[in-house]
Amino acid sequence: MLFVVFFLWFFIASFFFRKVVKVKTSCGITFAVLVIAIAGTIWTEKAIDWYQEWEAKQEKTAVEKHAREIEQAVMSFLDNMNPLLNQKLIEIRAEIASIDNKIQQLVELKRDFPNHAILEQKLAQWKILRRQLNQVSQDIYQQVEQAYVAYRLDEIQGREKLSVVSKALLDEANAALTNAEITKSTIEAEMNQ
């Protein structure tokens, strides 16, 4: 490809000097044509690279936008079908953000005071809690997503009501939430000791 681009630029530069400027071929002109061909090839390669990067960013942005739209549809479905579970999921995500902030503060404190073992212990406990809450949040979201898919499937097939499968999946999400609250309470009790 690069070879073709080089010869294309070489031909354009030669044509320009012979036909437009009407200069006779000489050693200096040949050198100028080569320089123009090399520079044109480099510029073309840079332009192609830039375009490919731009195209990749556009594709990534489109995928991220689509993922956000899907998540919004699922969360809207959850809010309509089970507002209490939706509120709890929002609270879990807020709690995860709060835990992330606490972990960051502990990391900074540990950096300032690296010889204190209690900091490492507390940091590990908070990381465990964050990991477990993240897992619970993901489990609940997956259950709700499955319920949403079942609901949309019913809707597409002409049944305009929430199916038994969707209700069962939402019940499983509620059960996961209950387990999360028990786990969180247990870990917080251990941390407060």
Phi and psi in degrees as a GROMACS rama.xvg file:
@    title "Ramachandran Plot"
@    xaxis  label "Phi"
@    yaxis  label "Psi"
@TYPE xy
-62.2896  -37.7866  LEU-2
-62.8715  -43  PHE-3
-64.3868  -43.7417  VAL-4
-62.3429  -42.3857  VAL-5
-58.1954  -49.2965  PHE-6
-67.3664  -31.0215  PHE-7
-64.2185  -46.928  LEU-8
-64.1498  -39.0885  TRP-9
-60.8679  -44.4777  PHE-10
-64.0293  -43.9941  PHE-11
-61.7519  -45.8761  ILE-12
-64.4886  -41.6386  ALA-13
-62.2942  -45.7903  SER-14
-59.9232  -44.854  PHE-15
-58.6354  -48.454  PHE-16
-69.8288  -36.416  PHE-17
-80.1662  -46.4263  ARG-18
-94.4784  -41.7524  LYS-19
-83.4437  -52.7394  VAL-20
-83.7906  -21.7805  VAL-21
57.2923  53.2061  LYS-22
-103.5  139.078  VAL-23
-75.9095  151.734  LYS-24
-66.9783  131.712  THR-25
-146.742  176.827  SER-26
-63.9471  -41.1902  CYS-27
-64.9583  -41.0571  GLY-28
-67.0513  -42.0576  ILE-29
-61.4433  -42.085  THR-30
-63.172  -43.1863  PHE-31
-62.1672  -40.4622  ALA-32
-63.1079  -42.4903  VAL-33
-62.7388  -43.5865  LEU-34
-62.1245  -44.4223  VAL-35
-62.7564  -41.2591  ILE-36
-64.8727  -42.8224  ALA-37
-65.6449  -47.6526  ILE-38
-61.9081  -43.1932  ALA-39
-62.6825  -38.713  GLY-40
-64.3895  -44.6814  THR-41
-62.9055  -45.8484  ILE-42
-62.1525  -41.5825  TRP-43
-63.6916  -42.9634  THR-44
-62.1261  -43.2042  GLU-45
-63.4176  -41.1196  LYS-46
-64.4189  -40.9067  ALA-47
-64.9185  -43.6127  ILE-48
-60.2946  -45.4637  ASP-49
-60.722  -44.0498  TRP-50
-63.1004  -41.6282  TYR-51
-64.8775  -40.1445  GLN-52
-63.7077  -43.8605  GLU-53
-61.6423  -43.4076  TRP-54
-63.4667  -40.6164  GLU-55
-64.9177  -40.2378  ALA-56
-64.4495  -41.3373  LYS-57
-61.9687  -43.1371  GLN-58
-65.0484  -43.4293  GLU-59
-62.5684  -42.1774  LYS-60
-62.6427  -42.1228  THR-61
-64.3213  -41.0129  ALA-62
-65.0389  -44.0957  VAL-63
-63.4777  -40.9979  GLU-64
-63.1113  -43.1243  LYS-65
-62.849  -41.8226  HIS-66
-63.2385  -40.4558  ALA-67
-64.3054  -40.8388  ARG-68
-63.294  -40.8346  GLU-69
-64.4768  -45.8873  ILE-70
-62.0825  -39.5843  GLU-71
-63.6089  -39.5699  GLN-72
-65.0594  -42.5571  ALA-73
-65.4268  -44.0071  VAL-74
-68.2107  -35.2536  MET-75
-64.3974  -41.9125  SER-76
-59.4039  -46.071  PHE-77
-61.8722  -42.6488  LEU-78
-62.5767  -37.3383  ASP-79
-73.0418  -38.8711  ASN-80
-86.5685  -35.1133  MET-81
-150.517  80.0358  ASN-82
-59.8774  -32.7501  PRO-83
-65.3835  -45.3807  LEU-84
-63.8519  -39.3115  LEU-85
-60.4092  -44.8338  ASN-86
-62.7245  -41.8589  GLN-87
-64.3921  -40.0492  LYS-88
-64.1593  -40.49  LEU-89
-62.6989  -41.5345  ILE-90
-64.6642  -39.5385  GLU-91
-62.6848  -43.5528  ILE-92
-65.5531  -36.4581  ARG-93
-66.9713  -39.2846  ALA-94
-64.1325  -39.7321  GLU-95
-62.0757  -41.7186  ILE-96
-63.3982  -40.8114  ALA-97
-63.8634  -42.1203  SER-98
-64.5963  -40.3279  ILE-99
-58.4332  -40.9145  ASP-100
-63.7584  -44.2657  ASN-101
-64.0083  -41.0194  LYS-102
-62.0718  -42.2809  ILE-103
-61.9524  -41.7557  GLN-104
-64.2507  -40.8505  GLN-105
-65.8785  -38.1626  LEU-106
-62.9198  -42.8819  VAL-107
-64.9723  -40.9364  GLU-108
-64.9909  -40.6903  LEU-109
-65.5576  -36.0181  LYS-110
-64.6525  -36.9034  ARG-111
-76.174  -33.0528  ASP-112
-129.673  74.2184  PHE-113
-71.0075  -15.1944  PRO-114
-90.9654  6.38593  ASN-115
-100.303  112.94  HIS-116
-67.8081  -28.7603  ALA-117
-63.1887  -31.7944  ILE-118
-64.3771  -42.1339  LEU-119
-63.5778  -40.8244  GLU-120
-64.5646  -47.18  GLN-121
-66.1696  -38.3133  LYS-122
-61.864  -43.28  LEU-123
-62.9359  -41.3691  ALA-124
-63.1553  -43.6461  GLN-125
-66.3117  -36.8955  TRP-126
-66.4914  -37.936  LYS-127
-63.2276  -45.4718  ILE-128
-61.3012  -43.7534  LEU-129
-62.0811  -44.924  ARG-130
-61.9562  -42.4381  ARG-131
-67.8902  -41.6066  GLN-132
-66.623  -37.7882  LEU-133
-60.8381  -43.1146  ASN-134
-64.1564  -42.9487  GLN-135
-63.6562  -43.5444  VAL-136
-60.1844  -44.187  SER-137
-65.4015  -40.8355  GLN-138
-61.9025  -45.9121  ASP-139
-62.3494  -46.3342  ILE-140
-60.4567  -41.9169  TYR-141
-63.9847  -39.5011  GLN-142
-64.7813  -43.2295  GLN-143
-65.6542  -39.6382  VAL-144
-61.9942  -41.5591  GLU-145
-63.7772  -40.4896  GLN-146
-64.0786  -40.0325  ALA-147
-63.4008  -43.2528  TYR-148
-62.1909  -43.6646  VAL-149
-63.0498  -39.9  ALA-150
-63.2173  -47.0629  TYR-151
-65.3553  -36.1086  ARG-152
-62.6234  -44.7614  LEU-153
-60.2214  -42.8014  ASP-154
-63.2605  -43.9053  GLU-155
-65.6429  -37.0256  ILE-156
-81.2589  0.552601  GLN-157
99.3343  0.332048  GLY-158
-96.1184  114.549  ARG-159
-91.5758  24.1366  GLU-160
-128.178  160.103  LYS-161
-71.6782  125.363  LEU-162
-75.7303  169.405  SER-163
-62.3078  -37.5287  VAL-164
-62.4894  -44.5118  VAL-165
-61.5758  -43.5214  SER-166
-64.5075  -40.3373  LYS-167
-63.8644  -40.8951  ALA-168
-65.6005  -38.9429  LEU-169
-66.2582  -36.2241  LEU-170
-63.4341  -40.1457  ASP-171
-62.795  -38.094  GLU-172
-64.7259  -40.3399  ALA-173
-61.7447  -40.8428  ASN-174
-63.5141  -40.4846  ALA-175
-63.1334  -37.2316  ALA-176
-64.4194  -43.8375  LEU-177
-60.7538  -45.0298  THR-178
-61.4533  -37.7715  ASN-179
-64.39  -42.4458  ALA-180
-64.5025  -39.1779  GLU-181
-65.5291  -45.3883  ILE-182
-61.4338  -44.9484  THR-183
-62.1861  -44.5554  LYS-184
-62.3668  -41.8958  SER-185
-63.6896  -46.1882  THR-186
-66.7079  -41.5699  ILE-187
-63.9116  -36.5371  GLU-188
-64.2674  -41.1605  ALA-189
-64.1988  -38.3148  GLU-190
-70.0146  -29.7445  MET-191
-80.7663  -8.8495  ASN-192
